[in-house]
Amino acid sequence: MSDIALSLLVLGAIAMCVGAWLAWNKGDRKRAGLMLVLAVIMALNVGIWTIPGPSDTTLAEEARN
């Protein structure tokens, strides 16, 4: 189940980057910046859950057990 959530988070981050680019081209700089900030936060969350910690297991693996 967590694999699906992480996949959706990555797809959401990509969609936010595309949306930010489109907003930037329309001249809506504030919305583009906020969308990029959200995309970075989403990517950091994926990294936190997938990068192994000191015990050589990821948080996603720990949650499954």
C-alpha positions as a LaTeX table, in Angstrom:
\begin{tabular}{lrrr}
\hline
Residue & $x$ (\AA) & $y$ (\AA) & $z$ (\AA) \\
\hline
Met1 & 0.00 & 0.00 & 0.00 \\
Ser2 & 2.83 & 2.41 & 0.78 \\
Asp3 & 4.31 & 1.76 & $-2.67$ \\
Ile4 & 1.15 & 3.15 & $-4.25$ \\
Ala5 & 1.22 & 6.21 & $-1.99$ \\
Leu6 & 4.87 & 6.90 & $-2.78$ \\
Ser7 & 4.22 & 6.50 & $-6.50$ \\
Leu8 & 1.32 & 8.93 & $-6.33$ \\
Leu9 & 3.49 & 11.39 & $-4.42$ \\
Val10 & 6.14 & 11.29 & $-7.16$ \\
Leu11 & 3.50 & 11.73 & $-9.87$ \\
Gly12 & 2.00 & 14.61 & $-7.89$ \\
Ala13 & 5.39 & 16.30 & $-7.56$ \\
Ile14 & 5.94 & 16.01 & $-11.32$ \\
Ala15 & 2.46 & 17.41 & $-11.96$ \\
Met16 & 3.20 & 20.32 & $-9.60$ \\
Cys17 & 6.41 & 21.12 & $-11.52$ \\
Val18 & 4.53 & 21.12 & $-14.83$ \\
Gly19 & 1.80 & 23.27 & $-13.31$ \\
Ala20 & 4.38 & 25.67 & $-11.92$ \\
Trp21 & 5.99 & 26.00 & $-15.33$ \\
Leu22 & 2.60 & 26.73 & $-16.92$ \\
Ala23 & 1.74 & 29.26 & $-14.21$ \\
Trp24 & 5.15 & 30.94 & $-14.66$ \\
Asn25 & 4.54 & 31.30 & $-18.40$ \\
Lys26 & 1.15 & 32.90 & $-17.72$ \\
Gly27 & 2.82 & 35.43 & $-15.43$ \\
Asp28 & 1.50 & 34.08 & $-12.12$ \\
Arg29 & 4.86 & 34.04 & $-10.34$ \\
Lys30 & 3.51 & 33.66 & $-6.80$ \\
Arg31 & 1.46 & 30.55 & $-7.62$ \\
Ala32 & 4.38 & 29.06 & $-9.56$ \\
Gly33 & 6.69 & 29.55 & $-6.61$ \\
Leu34 & 4.24 & 27.97 & $-4.18$ \\
Met35 & 3.75 & 25.00 & $-6.50$ \\
Leu36 & 7.52 & 24.49 & $-6.69$ \\
Val37 & 7.80 & 24.66 & $-2.90$ \\
Leu38 & 5.09 & 22.01 & $-2.61$ \\
Ala39 & 6.82 & 19.81 & $-5.21$ \\
Val40 & 10.09 & 20.02 & $-3.24$ \\
Ile41 & 8.30 & 19.09 & 0.00 \\
Met42 & 6.65 & 16.13 & $-1.72$ \\
Ala43 & 9.99 & 14.96 & $-3.11$ \\
Leu44 & 11.63 & 15.29 & 0.31 \\
Asn45 & 8.87 & 13.17 & 1.84 \\
Val46 & 9.50 & 10.45 & $-0.74$ \\
Gly47 & 13.21 & 10.64 & 0.03 \\
Ile48 & 12.63 & 10.36 & 3.76 \\
Trp49 & 10.53 & 7.23 & 3.27 \\
Thr50 & 12.83 & 5.53 & 0.74 \\
Ile51 & 16.42 & 6.36 & 1.76 \\
Pro52 & 17.80 & 3.72 & 4.16 \\
Gly53 & 18.56 & 4.82 & 7.69 \\
Pro54 & 21.20 & 3.65 & 10.15 \\
Ser55 & 19.60 & 0.20 & 10.44 \\
Asp56 & 19.87 & $-0.29$ & 6.64 \\
Thr57 & 16.09 & $-0.39$ & 6.27 \\
Thr58 & 13.77 & 2.27 & 4.91 \\
Leu59 & 10.76 & 3.64 & 6.75 \\
Ala60 & 8.53 & 2.00 & 4.14 \\
Glu61 & 10.08 & $-1.39$ & 4.93 \\
Glu62 & 9.72 & $-0.76$ & 8.66 \\
Ala63 & 6.04 & 0.08 & 8.20 \\
Arg64 & 5.41 & $-3.19$ & 6.35 \\
Asn65 & 6.80 & $-5.28$ & 9.22 \\
\hline
\end{tabular}
